[in-house]
């Protein structure tokens, strides 16, 4: 087994595990953090495919911009009743 294949399996496990936690987590803030981890691991898959530009854009646009906006909205929204 090559090192690249092991890295792929590790990234696939992280991607699937964090995506499952996005669905299972009840706290919105934790859900957003799991989603960010999932997007980071997708960027790792792009690096393995030798698409470094797409990986950088994934991190800059989705993780850097969209996830930060989602986290700000979650943190600035008042929750009136506990989940």
KEKEDREN-109315 format. One line per field, with one value per residue (C-alpha): residue number from 1; residue in one letter; x, y, z. Coordinates in nm, 2 decimals, m for minus. Example, Ala and Ser with C-alpha at 12.3 -4.5 7.8 and 13.67 -1.06 7.14 Angstrom:
# KEKEDREN-109315
seq: (1,2);
type: (a,s);
u: (1.23,1.37);
v: (m0.45,m0.11);
w: (0.78,0.71);
***
This chain:
# KEKEDREN-109315
seq: (1,2,3,4,5,6,7,8,9,10,11,12,13,14,15,16,17,18,19,20,21,22,23,24,25,26,27,28,29,30,31,32,33,34,35,36,37,38,39,40,41,42,43,44,45,46,47,48,49,50,51,52,53,54,55,56,57,58,59,60,61,62,63,64,65,66,67,68,69,70,71,72,73,74,75,76,77,78,79,80,81,82,83);
type: (x,x,x,x,x,x,x,x,x,x,x,x,x,x,x,x,x,x,x,x,x,x,x,x,x,x,x,x,x,x,x,x,x,x,x,x,x,x,x,x,x,x,x,x,x,x,x,x,x,x,x,x,x,x,x,x,x,x,x,x,x,x,x,x,x,x,x,x,x,x,x,x,x,x,x,x,x,x,x,x,x,x,x);
u: (0.00,0.14,0.15,m0.08,m0.35,m0.32,m0.36,m0.67,m0.82,m0.75,m0.91,m1.21,m1.26,m1.24,m1.47,m1.74,m1.70,m1.73,m2.02,m2.20,m2.14,m2.29,m2.61,m2.60,m2.49,m2.77,m2.57,m2.56,m2.21,m2.07,m2.24,m2.07,m1.73,m1.79,m1.89,m1.57,m1.36,m1.55,m1.47,m1.10,m1.08,m1.24,m0.96,m0.72,m0.87,m0.82,m0.45,m0.43,m0.57,m0.30,m0.55,m0.38,m0.56,m0.90,m0.79,m0.68,m1.01,m1.20,m1.03,m1.05,m1.41,m1.59,m1.40,m1.27,m1.57,m1.89,m1.82,m1.71,m2.04,m2.24,m2.06,m2.11,m2.49,m2.51,m2.32,m2.52,m2.86,m3.03,m3.17,m3.49,m3.53,m3.28,m3.27);
v: (0.00,0.33,0.64,0.83,0.55,0.57,0.95,0.90,0.65,0.88,1.18,0.97,0.86,1.22,1.34,1.08,1.10,1.48,1.48,1.23,1.45,1.75,1.56,1.41,1.72,1.92,2.23,2.47,2.60,2.25,2.15,2.45,2.34,1.98,2.12,2.33,2.01,1.83,2.11,2.11,1.73,1.78,2.03,1.76,1.53,1.81,1.82,1.44,1.49,1.75,2.03,2.27,2.58,2.42,2.32,2.67,2.81,2.56,2.67,3.05,3.06,2.79,2.75,3.10,3.30,3.10,2.91,3.22,3.39,3.09,3.09,3.47,3.42,3.14,3.34,3.66,3.50,3.47,3.14,3.18,2.82,2.54,2.25);
w: (0.00,m0.10,0.12,m0.11,m0.08,0.30,0.30,0.07,0.31,0.61,0.43,0.32,0.68,0.81,0.54,0.61,0.98,0.99,0.74,0.97,1.27,1.08,1.06,1.41,1.61,1.77,1.85,1.55,1.63,1.66,1.34,1.16,1.29,1.17,0.83,0.82,0.89,0.62,0.37,0.48,0.41,0.07,0.00,0.09,m0.17,m0.43,m0.33,m0.38,m0.73,m0.80,m0.83,m0.59,m0.72,m0.66,m0.31,m0.22,m0.36,m0.16,0.16,0.08,m0.04,0.15,0.47,0.49,0.39,0.39,0.71,0.90,0.79,0.91,1.25,1.29,1.22,1.47,1.73,1.68,1.67,2.01,2.11,2.31,2.42,2.47,2.22);
***
